[in-house]
Amino acid sequence: MKKLIAYSCFFLLILSSCSTSARLAKANQTFEEGAYSKAVKSYRKLLSKTSKMSPYDADLMRFRLGESYRITGKYKEAQTAYETMFRRRTPQIDEVYLRYGQVLIANGQYDKAKEQLLLYKKYVPDNLLTDSLLAAADWAKDNVQKMVAYTVQPVEALRSRNSDYAPAYASSDYEILYLTSARKAGNRSSKTYDVTGETTGDLFVSSFTRRGAWSKPTPVSEILNSKYEDGACAFNSAYNQIYFTRCIKERREKLGCAIYTSTR
């Protein structure tokens, strides 16, 4: 009877380990596809399973969790994720020193950032990004406090509760503005975009009125907006040609992102 119980426990342990490996592999695939918001959810669910992973796999998971946060601009969360890699042993992913230093600069911790970047430089001496970040940390430390303070105010007419970004002037008089937004209005798809965790973005346009204010953004034509992720546009010098990104994903096929153009 005791042997039966022992065999049963051993079998369950193997099943649990296999399940963790499969979930980790799927989370890694999600990350590699660029679906960072979705990857964060998968990795967070695996944080309590690190005892069933190899030291390298556990570090890779924590590192990619930090990377998912960093790439999507969540620097405080990225810092916390990277720091978990230093708690028990020397990290097995050398790049963490570089990326940890990068987010420390973003979070205003310049001396600590330099320490991490110099550690990375020992592993990879000739990395141009490391040198640039070290210079940036020195400059920020010496100049941030000396800079003239400006009051930055939001343009309320252009804002929404969702992400609004990548503004681009669409006329030579700077009175027409295109922007990308994940706001509900204008989206032909209610699907969540796996990279950001919000609904798919669209291109919107706003005009500067005679009253000296920007009009409420409205969706541009259906020629430019689709059911997929559209946005981050730019115009040529004549403002008659637009370039923008479209990221296409079908149910079982990810076709990736591409730059599109349209002439008016």
N, C-alpha and C positions, 0 to 999 in steps of 0.2 A: 504493500500500500504506500509506504514511504517513497519507494522508487517511482511509483506511478505519479505521485504528487511532484516529485523532483523533476521528472521528465515533462510533466505538464507545465511547470513553471518555466523550465528551460525553453520549451516550445513557444510559450507566450512571449518570452523575452525576445526570441528571434523574430517573431511576428511584429512586435513593437518596434524593433530596430529597423526591420525592412520597411515598415510603414513610415518611419521618420526619414529614412533615406529617400523614399519615393516622393515624399512631400518636399524635402529639400531640393531634390532634382527639379521638381515642377516649379518651385519658387525661383531657382536659379535660371530656369528657362524664361520665366516671366521677366526677370530682371534683364536678361540678355536681349529680349525683344523690345526693351525700352518702356515697358509698362510699369513705371516706377511706383505709382500710387498703389497699384495692385500688389506689387512685390513687397511693399512695406507691410501690408496686411498679412501676407503669407509668412514673412520673416518674423514678425512679432508673435505669431502663433507658435513659432518654433523655438522661441527664446528659452522656454522651459525644458526643451529637449536636448540641450547641448551635451548632456552627459552621455547621450547615445550616439554622439558624433565623434569623429576623429578631431584632434586639436586643430588641424588645418581646416576642416570643414566648418567647425564652429567659428573660427576666426574669419573665414571667407563669408559666412552668413552675416556676422556682425559688421564686417566691412561693407558688404553690399547693402545692408540696411542703412548704414551711414551714407553711402553713396546715393542711395535713392532719395534720402532727405536733402543731401547737398545739391544734387542736380535740379531738384524742384524748388530750391531756394529756402529750405527750412534749416537754417544753419545752426540754431540752438539744438534742435533734435539731432542733427548730424553730429554735433560735438559730443552729445551724450552717448550716441551709439558708438562712435570711435573710442571713447574713453573706457567702455566696457572691455575692450580688447587688451587694456593694460593692467587690469585688476589682478590677474593670477600669474601671468607669465609674459615673456617678451612676445609681442605679436609675430605671427608667422607670415603676415602679409606686409612686405616692406613699404608698399605704397601708402599705407595708413599714415605714416609720418608726414608724407607730402600733403595728403588731403586733410589730415587733422590740422596741420599748420595753416592750410588755406582757409578753413572755416574759423580758426582762431583769429585770423586777421579780420575776417568779416564780422566777428563778434567783438572786435576791439581789444583783443588780448595779444598785443604785439610781441612782448618779450617771450611769452610762452610759445608763440608761433615760431619765433626764430629758433628756439631750442629744438622744436620738432623738425624744422626744415634743415637744420644743420645735421641732425641725426640721419635724415634721409640722404643728405649729401655724402655721407660716409658710404652708403650702399650704392648710390648712383651719383658719382662725382660730376658728370658733365651734362646734367639736366638743365636746360635753359629755363624751364618753368620755375624750378627751384631758385635759380638766381634772380629771376624777376620778382618772385614772391618775397625773397629776402630783402631786396631793394624796396619793395612796396611797404614791408613792415617797418623798415627804417624811416622811410619818408613819412608814413602815417604817424609814427610815434613823435617825430620832430615837428610835424606841421598841423596835425588835426586841431590841436588846442590853439594854434596861432591863426587859424583861418577866420575870416570875417563871417559872422553868423548871418545866415539868411533865414527868413521865415518862409517855409515851404507850405503852401496851402493847396488842398485838393480842389480840382475843378468839379464841383458838385454835379453840374449838368451832364458830365461825361461818365460819372461813376455809377456802379451798380453793386449789388451784394456779392456778385461773382467776380472772377478775375477779369480785369480790363488792362490791356497791355499793347505794346508795339504800335504806338501812334505814328502816323506818317502823313505829312501834308500832301494834298492831292491837287494843289493849284499854286501858281507862281505868286499869287497875292497872299498865300497862307491863310485863306479863309475857308478852305474845305479840308477837313481832317478825316482820315480813315483810322480805325482802330480795330483791334481784335477783342472780342468779348465772349465770355461763357454765360452771359445773361440769358434768361429763359426766352425773351422775345426774339423771334427770328430763327430760332433753332428748329430745323426740320427733323431733328432727331433728339429724343430724350435719353439716348444712351450715354452712359458714363464713359469719358475718355480715360483709358487706363493709365496714361502718363500723369495726368493732373488730378484725377479723382473727381472732376467736375464734368458737366455736360459738354459735348463737343462745341468748339468755338466757331464763331462766324465773323465775317467782316461787317463792320458798321460804319456809317458816315454821319458826320455832323458839320454844320455850317456856322460860321461866325456871323451873328445877326447885327442889324443896325443898332440894336440896343446895347451892343458891346458884350454880348455873351454867346456861348456856344449853345446851339440847339440840341434837343434830346436826340441821341444817336438812333438811327433807324437802320435796318438791315439793307445792305446793297442788293443788287439784282441777283436772281437765282442763277445767272450765268456764272457768278463767282462763288456764291454760297451753295453748299451741297449738304447732304446728310452726314458727311464726314467732317473731320477736323480741318477747318480752313482758317488761314490767318497769317500774321506776321508779314505784312505786305511792304513793298517799296515801289517807288515810281521812277521813271527816267526823267531827265532834265526838262523835257517838254511836257511832262505830266500827261502824256497820252498813252502810256503803256504801263501796266501794273504787273508786278511779279509777286507771287504769294505761294505759300506752302499748303499742300493738301496731303493729309495722312489718311490713307484708305485701309480699312479693315473690314473684311467680311466675316461671317460667322466662324468659318473654319480656315480662314486664310488671311494672313497679314501681308499686305502688299507694300507696306512701308510708306515713307513720305517722299514727295517729289516737289520740285519748284514748277509752278505753272505761270503762264503769262497770258495777258489779254490786252488788245489794243482798242482804243475808242476813237 
